[in-house]
């Protein structure tokens, strides 16, 4: 398995390793902060992967924990890698949160989406239409930058060791004509084509399923190739999203995803249904004047 060296995941790993060694040495966060003459919040943010640590920070912290030699040098090297710029760095002005960095390092993603086609599978025209509708305050340049990010993210599907995707889509995702008839038909055809890849599994959760385990909203479970990098859940919301890493909460989302996929159409049935919609879309089948009823 080839590891994707995302600085985001390196920062997250470094934080976990530093926390483990601090706890092993019996030192509190406040004690470290006092010795380094910095705030306790800085140490906490380093340990949670929200802030980069300089190589000097890491050496100083490890000295407090009594860690020297090769073990120290290995963690200092991770600190250097964590401070490198990812491909998404130039788009920092239009990206909120660390999701793209985690996605870049993931081995697999299991996700439920109830409104839009996931970004990794969006066509350019669909992406433009979706962003314009969701953010009418954006300029044309803002939209173009976000579409560029989506195109770059989709390279994960074309690598020698492509990411494994398992998406369960609510039927609403493939029933709403985002961008109009032609754009949406092309998007549905893109989904059918994507599902031909052995690393992509698509399922449709039909309206007939009624109430289901995913009604609280969209989420993605990201799994990484290294055992030292635990799974993380990204629960999306209007302000960007929430990262969930506690083991009991992770188990809950895995449980929810398993129930959603069990309620959904089988993958082969789902792809056949998407292909049918591309030729006979639901929005064309509605009687004239439906919206005025």
C-alpha positions as CSV (number, residue, x, y, z in Angstrom):
1,X,0.0,0.0,0.0
2,X,1.5,3.3,-1.1
3,X,1.0,6.0,1.6
4,X,-0.2,9.4,0.4
5,X,1.9,11.8,2.4
6,X,-0.6,14.4,3.2
7,X,0.8,17.0,5.6
8,X,-2.6,17.0,7.3
9,X,-2.4,13.4,8.2
10,X,1.3,13.7,9.2
11,X,0.3,16.6,11.6
12,X,-2.5,14.4,13.0
13,X,-0.1,11.5,13.5
14,X,2.5,13.6,15.1
15,X,0.0,15.1,17.6
16,X,-1.1,11.6,18.6
17,X,2.5,10.4,19.1
18,X,3.4,13.5,21.1
19,X,0.3,13.0,23.3
20,X,1.1,9.3,23.9
21,X,4.6,10.1,25.0
22,X,3.5,13.0,27.2
23,X,1.0,10.7,29.0
24,X,3.7,8.0,29.2
25,X,6.0,10.4,31.0
26,X,3.2,11.4,33.4
27,X,3.4,15.1,32.4
28,X,0.3,17.4,32.1
29,X,-0.3,19.8,29.2
30,X,0.0,22.7,31.7
31,X,3.3,21.3,32.8
32,X,4.6,21.2,29.2
33,X,3.3,24.7,28.5
34,X,5.1,26.1,31.7
35,X,8.4,24.5,30.7
36,X,8.2,25.8,27.1
37,X,6.8,29.2,28.2
38,X,3.8,29.0,25.9
39,X,0.1,28.6,26.3
40,X,-1.5,25.3,27.2
41,X,-3.9,25.8,24.3
42,X,-0.9,25.6,21.9
43,X,0.2,22.3,23.3
44,X,-3.4,21.0,23.1
45,X,-3.8,22.1,19.5
46,X,-0.5,20.4,18.5
47,X,-1.6,17.2,20.1
48,X,-5.0,17.3,18.3
49,X,-3.4,18.0,15.0
50,X,-4.9,21.4,14.6
51,X,-1.6,23.3,14.7
52,X,1.7,22.5,13.2
53,X,4.7,22.0,15.5
54,X,8.1,23.2,14.5
55,X,11.0,20.7,14.6
56,X,12.3,22.7,17.6
57,X,9.0,22.5,19.4
58,X,9.1,18.7,18.9
59,X,12.6,18.4,20.2
60,X,11.8,20.5,23.2
61,X,8.7,18.6,24.1
62,X,10.4,15.2,23.7
63,X,13.3,16.4,25.9
64,X,10.7,17.0,28.6
65,X,9.4,13.4,28.1
66,X,13.0,12.0,28.2
67,X,12.9,10.9,24.5
68,X,16.1,11.2,22.6
69,X,18.1,9.5,19.8
70,X,16.4,7.8,16.8
71,X,13.0,8.0,18.2
72,X,13.3,11.7,18.6
73,X,14.7,12.2,15.1
74,X,11.8,10.2,13.6
75,X,9.2,12.5,15.1
76,X,11.2,15.6,14.2
77,X,11.2,14.3,10.6
78,X,7.4,13.9,10.7
79,X,7.2,17.5,12.0
80,X,9.1,18.7,8.9
81,X,6.8,16.7,6.6
82,X,3.7,18.1,8.4
83,X,4.8,21.6,7.7
84,X,5.1,21.1,3.9
85,X,2.4,22.6,1.7
86,X,-0.2,20.3,0.2
87,X,-1.4,20.7,-3.4
88,X,-4.5,22.5,-2.0
89,X,-2.5,25.2,-0.3
90,X,-3.0,27.8,-3.1
91,X,-6.8,27.3,-2.6
92,X,-6.7,28.1,1.1
93,X,-8.9,31.1,0.6
94,X,-11.8,28.9,-0.7
95,X,-11.3,25.8,1.5
96,X,-12.6,25.6,5.0
97,X,-11.3,23.0,7.4
98,X,-8.9,20.1,6.9
99,X,-11.1,17.7,5.0
100,X,-9.3,17.8,1.7
101,X,-6.0,17.1,3.4
102,X,-7.4,14.0,5.2
103,X,-9.1,12.9,2.0
104,X,-5.8,13.1,0.2
105,X,-4.3,10.5,2.6
106,X,-7.3,8.2,2.9
107,X,-7.3,4.6,1.6
108,X,-11.1,4.4,1.6
109,X,-14.2,6.5,2.1
110,X,-17.6,5.3,3.1
111,X,-20.2,8.1,2.8
112,X,-23.9,8.9,2.8
113,X,-25.1,11.9,0.8
114,X,-28.7,13.1,0.9
115,X,-28.6,16.2,-1.3
116,X,-25.8,16.4,-3.9
117,X,-23.5,14.1,-5.9
118,X,-20.2,13.8,-3.9
119,X,-17.5,16.1,-5.1
120,X,-15.2,13.2,-6.1
121,X,-17.8,12.2,-8.7
122,X,-19.1,15.6,-9.9
123,X,-18.9,16.7,-13.5
124,X,-17.5,20.3,-14.0
125,X,-20.9,21.6,-15.2
126,X,-22.8,20.0,-12.3
127,X,-20.2,21.4,-9.8
128,X,-20.6,24.9,-11.2
129,X,-24.4,24.8,-11.1
130,X,-24.4,23.4,-7.6
131,X,-22.0,26.0,-6.2
132,X,-23.8,28.9,-7.9
133,X,-27.1,27.8,-6.4
134,X,-25.8,27.1,-2.9
135,X,-23.7,30.3,-2.7
136,X,-25.3,33.0,-4.8
137,X,-22.9,35.5,-3.1
138,X,-19.9,33.9,-4.9
139,X,-18.3,35.6,-7.8
140,X,-17.5,33.8,-11.0
141,X,-13.9,33.6,-9.8
142,X,-14.9,32.0,-6.5
143,X,-16.9,29.4,-8.4
144,X,-14.1,28.6,-10.8
145,X,-11.6,28.1,-7.9
146,X,-13.9,25.7,-6.1
147,X,-14.4,23.7,-9.3
148,X,-10.6,23.6,-9.8
149,X,-10.3,22.1,-6.3
150,X,-12.9,19.4,-7.2
151,X,-11.0,18.5,-10.4
152,X,-7.7,18.2,-8.4
153,X,-9.4,16.0,-5.8
154,X,-10.7,13.7,-8.5
155,X,-7.1,12.7,-9.3
156,X,-7.4,10.3,-6.3
157,X,-9.5,8.1,-8.6
158,X,-6.9,7.9,-11.3
159,X,-3.8,7.0,-9.3
160,X,-2.0,3.6,-9.5
161,X,-3.4,2.9,-6.1
162,X,-6.8,4.7,-6.3
163,X,-8.9,5.4,-3.3
164,X,-11.8,3.0,-2.5
165,X,-15.2,4.7,-2.5
166,X,-18.5,3.4,-1.2
167,X,-21.2,6.0,-1.6
168,X,-24.9,5.6,-0.6
169,X,-26.9,8.3,-2.3
170,X,-30.4,9.3,-1.3
171,X,-32.7,9.1,-4.3
172,X,-33.2,12.8,-4.1
173,X,-29.5,13.2,-5.2
174,X,-30.3,11.6,-8.6
175,X,-33.8,13.1,-8.9
176,X,-33.1,16.8,-8.7
177,X,-32.0,18.3,-12.0
178,X,-29.1,20.4,-10.8
179,X,-28.0,22.6,-13.7
180,X,-31.0,21.6,-15.8
181,X,-31.8,18.6,-17.9
182,X,-28.6,18.2,-20.0
183,X,-26.2,18.9,-17.1
184,X,-28.0,16.4,-14.9
185,X,-28.2,13.7,-17.5
186,X,-24.5,14.0,-18.1
187,X,-23.9,13.8,-14.4
188,X,-25.9,10.6,-14.1
189,X,-24.0,9.1,-17.0
190,X,-20.8,10.0,-15.1
191,X,-22.0,8.1,-12.1
192,X,-22.7,5.0,-14.2
193,X,-19.2,5.2,-15.7
194,X,-17.6,5.7,-12.3
195,X,-19.4,2.6,-11.0
196,X,-17.6,0.5,-13.6
197,X,-14.3,1.0,-11.7
198,X,-13.6,-1.8,-9.2
199,X,-12.8,0.8,-6.5
200,X,-16.2,2.6,-6.7
201,X,-19.4,1.2,-5.2
202,X,-22.6,3.2,-5.5
203,X,-26.0,2.5,-3.9
204,X,-29.3,4.4,-4.1
205,X,-31.4,4.7,-1.0
206,X,-34.9,4.8,-2.5
207,X,-37.8,7.0,-1.3
208,X,-39.7,3.9,-0.6
209,X,-37.3,3.1,2.2
210,X,-39.1,5.7,4.3
211,X,-37.4,6.8,7.6
212,X,-33.9,5.5,7.8
213,X,-30.7,5.6,10.0
214,X,-29.1,8.5,8.0
215,X,-31.8,11.1,8.4
216,X,-29.6,13.2,10.7
217,X,-27.5,14.2,7.6
218,X,-24.5,13.7,5.4
219,X,-21.3,12.1,6.7
220,X,-18.2,10.4,5.5
221,X,-16.0,7.8,7.2
222,X,-12.4,8.1,6.2
223,X,-10.0,5.1,6.7
224,X,-6.2,5.4,6.4
225,X,-3.7,2.8,5.3
226,X,-1.5,3.1,8.5
227,X,-2.8,1.5,11.7
228,X,-1.4,4.5,13.6
229,X,-3.9,6.7,11.8
230,X,-7.3,5.9,13.2
231,X,-10.5,6.4,11.2
232,X,-12.2,9.8,11.3
233,X,-15.8,10.8,10.5
234,X,-16.6,14.1,8.8
235,X,-20.2,15.2,9.4
236,X,-21.0,18.1,7.0
237,X,-23.0,21.2,7.9
238,X,-23.5,24.7,6.5
239,X,-20.5,26.1,8.1
240,X,-18.0,23.5,6.9
241,X,-18.4,20.4,9.0
242,X,-17.3,18.5,12.2
243,X,-14.5,16.0,12.6
244,X,-15.4,13.1,14.9
245,X,-12.5,10.9,16.2
246,X,-13.7,9.4,19.5
247,X,-13.9,5.6,19.2
248,X,-17.4,5.3,20.5
249,X,-18.7,7.9,18.1
250,X,-16.8,6.3,15.2
251,X,-18.5,3.0,16.0
252,X,-21.9,4.7,15.9
253,X,-21.3,6.1,12.4
254,X,-20.1,2.8,11.1
255,X,-23.3,1.2,12.6
256,X,-25.4,3.9,10.9
257,X,-23.7,3.4,7.5
258,X,-24.2,-0.4,7.7
259,X,-27.9,0.2,8.3
260,X,-28.1,2.7,5.4
261,X,-26.4,0.4,2.9
262,X,-28.6,-2.5,4.0
263,X,-31.7,-0.4,3.3
264,X,-30.4,0.7,-0.1
265,X,-30.7,-1.0,-3.4
266,X,-28.0,-3.4,-4.2
267,X,-25.1,-1.9,-6.2
268,X,-26.0,-3.5,-9.5
269,X,-29.7,-2.4,-9.1
270,X,-28.6,1.1,-8.1
271,X,-26.4,1.5,-11.2
272,X,-29.2,0.2,-13.5
273,X,-31.6,2.7,-11.9
274,X,-29.2,5.6,-12.4
275,X,-28.7,4.6,-16.1
276,X,-32.5,4.5,-16.5
277,X,-32.9,7.9,-14.9
278,X,-30.3,9.3,-17.4
279,X,-32.6,8.2,-20.2
280,X,-36.0,8.8,-18.5
281,X,-35.4,11.3,-15.7
282,X,-38.1,11.7,-13.0
283,X,-38.2,15.5,-13.5
284,X,-39.5,14.8,-17.0
285,X,-42.1,12.5,-15.8
286,X,-43.9,14.9,-13.5
287,X,-47.3,16.2,-14.9
288,X,-47.3,19.7,-16.2
289,X,-48.3,22.2,-13.5
290,X,-47.2,19.9,-10.7
291,X,-45.5,22.7,-8.8
292,X,-48.6,24.7,-8.7
293,X,-50.7,22.1,-7.0
